[in-house]
Amino acid sequence: MRGSKANLFDPYRILGVSPHASPEEIRKRYRELVKTHHPDVRPDKEKAHEEFLRIQEAYRILSDPKLRERYDRLRRRSEEAARRMVEEARERIEEVERLLLSAEVDLVRGDLPSAARKCQEVLRSQPGNAPAYALLAEVLLRAGREEEAVAALSMAIQYDPENPIYHRRLNEVMARKQGEKVRAEGLALEGGVTWMRWAAVLLAGLWCAILLWLVRLYPGEPILLGIPGNVLGGAAAMGLVEGA
């Protein structure tokens, strides 16, 4: 909290002097600011009053050796904390870049489990990392898990909606899925037609076999629709068929 206050209220910045300024330099600068920022010489009285109070407080701190030493100590801590935060952020960025590059190499080599694991590790530390989602989608596509790949590409677009590469890749995957569906339906239809053709061939062959059997069984008899003439005559006499 103290470090935050030191950042919000910087007496050196308010007075416009260096942290290494001497007491004489600070005093001289303070007198200059008092003359130019006094509410009595400024048209915007309210704003001038606020600035004047900040100048007074800044000079109070820097003109007192003990207060200045205390502020300098807090300021150094704050700067050190800021440097640590910047360094940690830089290290995290480098680690993410290293993991993504390594995952790309694994994908090229065909080590899909390792590539997926590294993408997921990046996403655990940076849930909004669009490149990690896009790379994970490629891994999933290579593994034949298209539905999950579509979901990963959708997440990449959600976090980076202006990236045309992600949109184009998602369209390609969706078009391929649609084409595979149409081909599957066509194969199913073709399979049904093929089955019907084979059934017709089998029935025709069976009918021919029956005709040959009847010719041998009733030699010399006319065969009508595969039925011997004497059989048709008997059936006509019995009224089962119209006159033969």
C-alpha positions, 0 to 999 in steps of 0.5 A: 500500500505504501509503495502504491502511495509513493507511486501516486504521490511523487514529490520529485515529479510534482516539484520537477526536480531530480531525486538527486537534487540538493536541498538548495535546488529543491528550495529554489524550485519550490519558490518558483512554483509557489509564485506561478501556482498560487491561487491568487494569480491563477484564474482557475482558483479551485484547480490552482488550490489543489495544485498548490496544496500538492506543491506544499506537501511535496516540499514538506517531504523533501525539505525534511531530511528524515521524511525525504529519506523515508520516502526515498526508501519507499520509492526504491522498494516500489521501483524494485517491486516494479522491476520484479514484476516486469522481469517475471512478466518477461520470463513468462512470455519467454516461457510461453514462446518456448512452449509453443515453439516446442509444441510446433516441433512436436506436431511436425514430428508427429508427437501429438500427445506432447504437443497437446500437453504443451499447448494446454500448459500454456493455456493454464497460465494464459487462458486467453492465448489465441495462438495456443488454441490455434495450435491445439486445433491443428494437433486435434485435427491431426488426431482426427478429433475434428469436433474438438478442433472446431471448438479450439479454433472458435476459442482462438477467434474469440480471443483474437477476432481480427485474425484472418488466419483463424477464420480461414482455417475454421472455414476450411475445417467446416467445409471439409466436414461438410464434404465428408458428410455429403460423401458419406451420404452418397456412399450410403445411397450408392450402397443401397442402389448396388444392393438392389441391383444385386438382388435383381440379378439374383432373382433373374438368375433364379428365374432362369434356373426355374425355366431350365428345370421346367424345360427338362421336366416337361420336354416338348411342352410350351413354356409360358411365363415359366409354366408348362402349357399342360399345367396352364390348361389344367388351371384354366379348366379349373377356372384358376386362370383365364382360358389358355 
